Amino acid sequence: MNMDLYMWVGYPVSPYFEKWVGTLEGIDYMIDNLVKKGFNGIVIGPFSAMENPEGKRQYGPFNSEIYRESLRQKIGSNIIKADFYHPFYPTEKYYRDTIVKAPYVSGCEISGKKYFKQVMKIAKDRGLKVYYLWMSATPINEFAPINTQIITDAFGNKKGFVCINTPGFLEYMAGYLKDILDNYSELDGIILDLLQFPSYTADLLFTCFCEGCRNKAEKYGYVFNDFKRAALKTFSQIKNLDRERIMQISNNGLGPIDTIAEIFSNEDFVNWWNFRFSSINEFAQCVRDIVNDIGPSLELNIDCVSPSFAPLFGVNMKSLRKYADVINPKFYPSEDLFGWRGSIISYANFIRENREKEVDEYLAIKFLAKLFNIEELSKFKTLIELKETPFSIELFKNEINKAINLINDRKRIKPWVRLDYALTDEIKNMIKALSSANLGGAIFRYYAAATEEKLNIIQKEFEKY
């Protein structure tokens, strides 16, 4: 096997550290099982949760039916205490002089550090590499950094993610890396996650217009209010595309870039679009400098959405290769917030809403197939069919080839692969496409969803190459 295989253990089944934490499967078993299946590395953090399977919590692994099904031991209605594990309890000295502060979550110092240190020790003892998932544009929850700007749309609505243009955010990230290395000095690398302007759904697309972005835009010499006017105008243009215009665009014979240029022919909108690219590239350059200064031996990975969706998120994959040792595009075909289907369904509904002449689902999907340059989407007539039909090996191969063309080095590409959804046949197609592409490796999300069947599929496919 000439590809590196990593497993994210951010949501592992819990070891028995305290009498109030349920024992489902020990760390030794988890690590040994991964070694047996051909894995040579793990990813830890940023946090995980255990909870009572009969509880009413809206988050955590037991909220997922897929997770429940994947457990190797039946737990029935046994009580499991709800607790979060964070990789470390923040060290105050690293954030004493920063504007943005680390979150302090009660109980983390007891369970989280102990748990992840144990995972790391056993993994290193078995010869595995260990990577840390280092968050940037985090969702706004109890783990979000303090004093951050919240991503805001052109209408002034807060959208629930931290904006990377938050003043002082990079100083916080430097303190965060020092904190990580204090706790886990033997790390082989870090994976910078969520370096983007999240645009998973149509209502997230026209972001960000927070004060941090205003300050950054004015620093670059832009008139920020021109950005906002342009975004609102483009929003209105999209909402007013009639059926005939959508059909014309879908059949215009142009490539996706020229099609986008035709639709978004507003100079200020293009400037705003480029401003987002510049913001992310500047952040990536600063992160590269931080790593070189604090942890020069670390391998820097940068996550991003897959190539077809990257421009919507302000991500230029060709530029990211300048800053990262490895790029990790996310192969997330699922229909939830973070998945390809979720985005396509959201954008399709956005296109169809409030039209004088009805735009059917097929035309909306065909229109998006053109914009995203995903030809296979055109074969789906309805959103239900899109949800229920496994994507082909060819679709995944095309997405892989887009990444190769942008990054220009197969060995610097290690995609994320989702295991925590139900279309097993599609997971097989995705793994077959990746295993034959001669990439640098793959990262699988996540161990709790890695049933024996899925682990066997991974082992069988990657052993061929």
ROVEX-297599 format. One record per residue (C-alpha): residue in three letters; x, y, z. Coordinates in steps of 0.25 Angstrom, whole numbers, always signed. Example, Ala and Ser with C-alpha at 12.3 -4.5 7.8 and 13.67 -1.06 7.14 Angstrom:
! ROVEX-297599
R	type	c1	c2	c3
R	Ala	+49	-18	+31
R	Ser	+55	-4	+29
END
This chain:
! ROVEX-297599
R	type	c1	c2	c3
R	Met	+0	+0	+0
R	Asn	+6	+13	-4
R	Met	-4	+23	+1
R	Asp	-5	+28	+15
R	Leu	-19	+25	+22
R	Tyr	-23	+33	+34
R	Met	-35	+32	+43
R	Trp	-41	+43	+51
R	Val	-44	+39	+65
R	Gly	-51	+52	+69
R	Tyr	-64	+44	+72
R	Pro	-58	+31	+77
R	Val	-65	+22	+87
R	Ser	-61	+25	+101
R	Pro	-51	+18	+109
R	Tyr	-53	+16	+124
R	Phe	-46	+27	+131
R	Glu	-56	+31	+141
R	Lys	-67	+22	+147
R	Trp	-77	+32	+141
R	Val	-72	+30	+127
R	Gly	-78	+18	+119
R	Thr	-69	+7	+114
R	Leu	-72	+3	+100
R	Glu	-59	+0	+94
R	Gly	-45	+2	+99
R	Ile	-34	+11	+93
R	Asp	-25	-1	+91
R	Tyr	-35	-8	+83
R	Met	-38	+4	+74
R	Ile	-24	+6	+71
R	Asp	-20	-8	+69
R	Asn	-32	-10	+60
R	Leu	-28	+2	+51
R	Val	-14	-4	+50
R	Lys	-20	-17	+46
R	Lys	-28	-11	+35
R	Gly	-16	-4	+29
R	Phe	-17	+10	+35
R	Asn	-4	+17	+38
R	Gly	-9	+30	+45
R	Ile	-20	+36	+53
R	Val	-26	+50	+55
R	Ile	-30	+55	+68
R	Gly	-39	+67	+73
R	Pro	-44	+77	+73
R	Phe	-55	+71	+82
R	Ser	-64	+59	+84
R	Ala	-76	+56	+92
R	Met	-82	+44	+100
R	Glu	-97	+44	+104
R	Asn	-108	+36	+109
R	Pro	-114	+29	+97
R	Glu	-128	+31	+102
R	Gly	-125	+46	+104
R	Lys	-131	+58	+97
R	Arg	-118	+65	+93
R	Gln	-118	+71	+79
R	Tyr	-103	+68	+77
R	Gly	-93	+58	+80
R	Pro	-91	+44	+73
R	Phe	-103	+37	+80
R	Asn	-112	+47	+72
R	Ser	-108	+40	+59
R	Glu	-115	+27	+55
R	Ile	-103	+23	+47
R	Tyr	-94	+24	+60
R	Arg	-104	+16	+67
R	Glu	-104	+5	+57
R	Ser	-88	+5	+56
R	Leu	-86	+2	+71
R	Arg	-79	-11	+72
R	Gln	-86	-14	+85
R	Lys	-101	-13	+88
R	Ile	-103	-3	+100
R	Gly	-118	-4	+100
R	Ser	-124	+7	+110
R	Asn	-111	+7	+119
R	Ile	-109	+21	+124
R	Ile	-97	+28	+119
R	Lys	-93	+41	+125
R	Ala	-93	+53	+115
R	Asp	-79	+59	+115
R	Phe	-71	+67	+105
R	Tyr	-56	+63	+103
R	His	-47	+75	+98
R	Pro	-33	+72	+94
R	Phe	-27	+81	+105
R	Tyr	-31	+91	+115
R	Pro	-26	+105	+110
R	Thr	-14	+110	+116
R	Glu	-17	+124	+120
R	Lys	-3	+130	+118
R	Tyr	-4	+128	+103
R	Tyr	-16	+137	+102
R	Arg	-13	+148	+112
R	Asp	-10	+158	+102
R	Thr	-19	+154	+91
R	Ile	-32	+161	+87
R	Val	-38	+147	+84
R	Lys	-38	+138	+96
R	Ala	-39	+123	+97
R	Pro	-52	+117	+102
R	Tyr	-52	+110	+115
R	Val	-62	+99	+117
R	Ser	-65	+93	+130
R	Gly	-60	+79	+132
R	Cys	-50	+78	+120
R	Glu	-38	+79	+129
R	Ile	-43	+66	+135
R	Ser	-47	+57	+124
R	Gly	-42	+63	+110
R	Lys	-27	+64	+112
R	Lys	-26	+51	+119
R	Tyr	-34	+44	+108
R	Phe	-26	+50	+96
R	Lys	-13	+48	+103
R	Gln	-16	+33	+105
R	Val	-20	+32	+90
R	Met	-8	+39	+86
R	Lys	+2	+30	+94
R	Ile	-4	+17	+90
R	Ala	-4	+22	+75
R	Lys	+10	+26	+76
R	Asp	+14	+13	+83
R	Arg	+8	+5	+71
R	Gly	+16	+14	+61
R	Leu	+4	+22	+56
R	Lys	+5	+37	+52
R	Val	-3	+46	+60
R	Tyr	-10	+59	+54
R	Tyr	-17	+70	+61
R	Leu	-30	+76	+55
R	Trp	-27	+91	+57
R	Met	-40	+99	+55
R	Ser	-41	+113	+49
R	Ala	-55	+118	+44
R	Thr	-62	+110	+55
R	Pro	-77	+109	+57
R	Ile	-82	+118	+68
R	Asn	-84	+109	+80
R	Glu	-79	+107	+94
R	Phe	-65	+104	+88
R	Ala	-64	+116	+79
R	Pro	-53	+126	+83
R	Ile	-57	+138	+91
R	Asn	-58	+152	+85
R	Thr	-59	+147	+70
R	Gln	-67	+153	+59
R	Ile	-79	+145	+54
R	Ile	-81	+143	+39
R	Thr	-92	+152	+34
R	Asp	-99	+153	+21
R	Ala	-102	+165	+12
R	Phe	-116	+167	+20
R	Gly	-109	+168	+33
R	Asn	-113	+154	+38
R	Lys	-103	+146	+47
R	Lys	-99	+132	+41
R	Gly	-93	+124	+53
R	Phe	-79	+123	+49
R	Val	-66	+131	+53
R	Cys	-61	+140	+42
R	Ile	-46	+138	+39
R	Asn	-45	+154	+38
R	Thr	-48	+155	+52
R	Pro	-37	+165	+58
R	Gly	-27	+158	+66
R	Phe	-31	+144	+61
R	Leu	-17	+141	+56
R	Glu	-11	+144	+69
R	Tyr	-21	+135	+76
R	Met	-17	+124	+66
R	Ala	-2	+126	+69
R	Gly	-6	+124	+84
R	Tyr	-15	+112	+81
R	Leu	-3	+105	+73
R	Lys	+6	+107	+85
R	Asp	-5	+101	+94
R	Ile	-6	+89	+85
R	Leu	+9	+86	+85
R	Asp	+10	+88	+100
R	Asn	+0	+77	+101
R	Tyr	+4	+68	+90
R	Ser	+18	+70	+87
R	Glu	+20	+58	+78
R	Leu	+10	+62	+68
R	Asp	+14	+59	+53
R	Gly	+5	+70	+47
R	Ile	-7	+79	+48
R	Ile	-19	+80	+39
R	Leu	-25	+94	+38
R	Asp	-40	+92	+37
R	Leu	-51	+102	+32
R	Leu	-42	+112	+25
R	Gln	-54	+117	+17
R	Phe	-66	+126	+17
R	Pro	-76	+115	+19
R	Ser	-86	+114	+8
R	Tyr	-93	+101	+10
R	Thr	-107	+106	+7
R	Ala	-112	+117	-1
R	Asp	-115	+126	+11
R	Leu	-100	+126	+15
R	Leu	-95	+129	+1
R	Phe	-95	+145	+2
R	Thr	-85	+146	+13
R	Cys	-77	+152	+20
R	Phe	-81	+166	+23
R	Cys	-76	+167	+38
R	Glu	-68	+178	+43
R	Gly	-56	+170	+42
R	Cys	-58	+169	+27
R	Arg	-61	+184	+26
R	Asn	-48	+187	+33
R	Lys	-40	+177	+24
R	Ala	-47	+182	+11
R	Glu	-43	+197	+15
R	Lys	-29	+192	+17
R	Tyr	-29	+187	+3
R	Gly	-34	+200	-2
R	Tyr	-48	+195	-5
R	Val	-61	+203	-2
R	Phe	-68	+193	+6
R	Asn	-82	+198	+4
R	Asp	-80	+196	-11
R	Phe	-78	+181	-8
R	Lys	-91	+181	+0
R	Arg	-99	+188	-11
R	Ala	-93	+179	-21
R	Ala	-96	+166	-13
R	Leu	-111	+171	-11
R	Lys	-112	+174	-26
R	Thr	-106	+160	-30
R	Phe	-116	+153	-20
R	Ser	-127	+161	-27
R	Gln	-122	+157	-41
R	Ile	-122	+142	-37
R	Lys	-136	+143	-30
R	Asn	-141	+149	-43
R	Leu	-135	+139	-53
R	Asp	-147	+134	-61
R	Arg	-149	+120	-66
R	Glu	-145	+124	-80
R	Arg	-132	+130	-75
R	Ile	-129	+118	-67
R	Met	-131	+109	-79
R	Gln	-122	+118	-87
R	Ile	-111	+118	-77
R	Ser	-112	+103	-75
R	Asn	-111	+101	-90
R	Asn	-101	+112	-94
R	Gly	-89	+103	-98
R	Leu	-80	+111	-89
R	Gly	-71	+106	-78
R	Pro	-74	+108	-63
R	Ile	-65	+120	-62
R	Asp	-70	+127	-74
R	Thr	-85	+124	-69
R	Ile	-82	+130	-55
R	Ala	-76	+142	-62
R	Glu	-88	+144	-71
R	Ile	-97	+143	-59
R	Phe	-89	+151	-49
R	Ser	-85	+163	-58
R	Asn	-85	+173	-47
R	Glu	-71	+179	-45
R	Asp	-72	+182	-30
R	Phe	-78	+168	-28
R	Val	-65	+162	-35
R	Asn	-57	+171	-26
R	Trp	-64	+165	-14
R	Trp	-62	+151	-19
R	Asn	-47	+154	-21
R	Phe	-47	+160	-7
R	Arg	-51	+147	-1
R	Phe	-41	+139	-8
R	Ser	-30	+149	-4
R	Ser	-35	+149	+11
R	Ile	-33	+134	+11
R	Asn	-20	+134	+4
R	Glu	-15	+144	+14
R	Phe	-19	+136	+26
R	Ala	-13	+123	+20
R	Gln	+0	+131	+18
R	Cys	+0	+135	+33
R	Val	-3	+121	+37
R	Arg	+9	+116	+29
R	Asp	+17	+127	+36
R	Ile	+12	+123	+50
R	Val	+15	+108	+48
R	Asn	+29	+111	+42
R	Asp	+32	+119	+55
R	Ile	+25	+111	+66
R	Gly	+26	+97	+60
R	Pro	+35	+96	+48
R	Ser	+35	+81	+48
R	Leu	+20	+80	+47
R	Glu	+14	+76	+34
R	Leu	+3	+86	+31
R	Asn	-10	+81	+24
R	Ile	-21	+91	+20
R	Asp	-35	+86	+18
R	Cys	-44	+91	+8
R	Val	-57	+87	+1
R	Ser	-56	+79	-12
R	Pro	-52	+86	-24
R	Ser	-66	+88	-31
R	Phe	-71	+96	-18
R	Ala	-58	+103	-14
R	Pro	-60	+116	-21
R	Leu	-74	+118	-14
R	Phe	-66	+117	-1
R	Gly	-55	+127	-5
R	Val	-45	+116	-7
R	Asn	-35	+116	-18
R	Met	-29	+102	-17
R	Lys	-17	+106	-27
R	Ser	-13	+117	-17
R	Leu	-14	+108	-5
R	Arg	-3	+99	-10
R	Lys	+7	+111	-7
R	Tyr	+4	+110	+8
R	Ala	+1	+96	+11
R	Asp	+9	+83	+11
R	Val	-4	+75	+8
R	Ile	-18	+79	+3
R	Asn	-30	+72	+9
R	Pro	-42	+74	+0
R	Lys	-55	+68	+6
R	Phe	-62	+57	-1
R	Tyr	-75	+59	+6
R	Pro	-86	+54	-3
R	Ser	-97	+54	+8
R	Glu	-110	+62	+9
R	Asp	-107	+69	+22
R	Leu	-102	+83	+24
R	Phe	-87	+80	+21
R	Gly	-90	+71	+9
R	Trp	-90	+72	-6
R	Arg	-105	+68	-7
R	Gly	-109	+77	+4
R	Ser	-103	+89	-4
R	Ile	-109	+85	-17
R	Ile	-123	+83	-11
R	Ser	-122	+96	-4
R	Tyr	-117	+104	-16
R	Ala	-128	+97	-25
R	Asn	-139	+101	-15
R	Phe	-133	+115	-15
R	Ile	-134	+116	-31
R	Arg	-148	+110	-31
R	Glu	-154	+120	-20
R	Asn	-164	+131	-24
R	Arg	-163	+129	-39
R	Glu	-174	+135	-48
R	Lys	-172	+123	-57
R	Glu	-169	+110	-49
R	Val	-155	+104	-50
R	Asp	-156	+89	-48
R	Glu	-146	+81	-40
R	Tyr	-139	+76	-53
R	Leu	-136	+89	-59
R	Ala	-131	+95	-45
R	Ile	-122	+82	-44
R	Lys	-117	+84	-59
R	Phe	-114	+99	-56
R	Leu	-106	+95	-44
R	Ala	-99	+84	-52
R	Lys	-94	+95	-61
R	Leu	-90	+104	-50
R	Phe	-82	+94	-42
R	Asn	-77	+86	-55
R	Ile	-82	+73	-50
R	Glu	-88	+67	-62
R	Glu	-94	+55	-55
R	Leu	-104	+63	-48
R	Ser	-111	+65	-61
R	Lys	-116	+51	-61
R	Phe	-125	+53	-48
R	Lys	-139	+58	-51
R	Thr	-143	+60	-36
R	Leu	-137	+64	-23
R	Ile	-142	+51	-17
R	Glu	-135	+43	-28
R	Leu	-122	+51	-25
R	Lys	-123	+48	-10
R	Glu	-126	+33	-13
R	Thr	-117	+29	-24
R	Pro	-102	+26	-21
R	Phe	-92	+35	-29
R	Ser	-83	+27	-39
R	Ile	-68	+24	-38
R	Glu	-67	+34	-50
R	Leu	-73	+45	-42
R	Phe	-62	+43	-31
R	Lys	-51	+41	-41
R	Asn	-55	+55	-48
R	Glu	-55	+62	-35
R	Ile	-41	+56	-32
R	Asn	-36	+60	-45
R	Lys	-40	+74	-43
R	Ala	-32	+74	-30
R	Ile	-20	+68	-37
R	Asn	-21	+79	-48
R	Leu	-22	+90	-38
R	Ile	-11	+85	-28
R	Asn	-2	+79	-39
R	Asp	+4	+68	-29
R	Arg	-4	+56	-26
R	Lys	+4	+53	-14
R	Arg	+0	+66	-7
R	Ile	-15	+62	-8
R	Lys	-21	+54	+4
R	Pro	-36	+56	+3
R	Trp	-46	+54	+15
R	Val	-56	+43	+13
R	Arg	-69	+42	+20
R	Leu	-73	+29	+26
R	Asp	-84	+34	+35
R	Tyr	-96	+33	+25
R	Ala	-104	+22	+19
R	Leu	-101	+20	+5
R	Thr	-91	+8	+6
R	Asp	-90	+6	-9
R	Glu	-87	+20	-11
R	Ile	-76	+19	+0
R	Lys	-70	+7	-8
R	Asn	-70	+16	-21
R	Met	-63	+27	-14
R	Ile	-52	+18	-8
R	Lys	-50	+11	-21
R	Ala	-48	+24	-28
R	Leu	-38	+29	-18
R	Ser	-30	+16	-17
R	Ser	-28	+16	-32
R	Ala	-23	+31	-32
R	Asn	-10	+29	-26
R	Leu	-12	+41	-17
R	Gly	-4	+43	-4
R	Gly	-14	+37	+4
R	Ala	-28	+39	+10
R	Ile	-34	+43	+24
R	Phe	-47	+36	+28
R	Arg	-58	+42	+37
R	Tyr	-59	+36	+47
R	Tyr	-56	+24	+55
R	Ala	-70	+23	+62
R	Ala	-76	+21	+48
R	Ala	-66	+12	+43
R	Thr	-73	-1	+43
R	Glu	-66	-14	+41
R	Glu	-72	-15	+27
R	Lys	-67	-1	+24
R	Leu	-53	-4	+29
R	Asn	-52	-16	+21
R	Ile	-56	-9	+9
R	Ile	-45	+1	+11
R	Gln	-34	-10	+14
R	Lys	-38	-18	+2
R	Glu	-38	-6	-8
R	Phe	-25	+1	-3
R	Glu	-17	-13	-2
R	Lys	-18	-14	-17
R	Tyr	-9	-2	-20
END
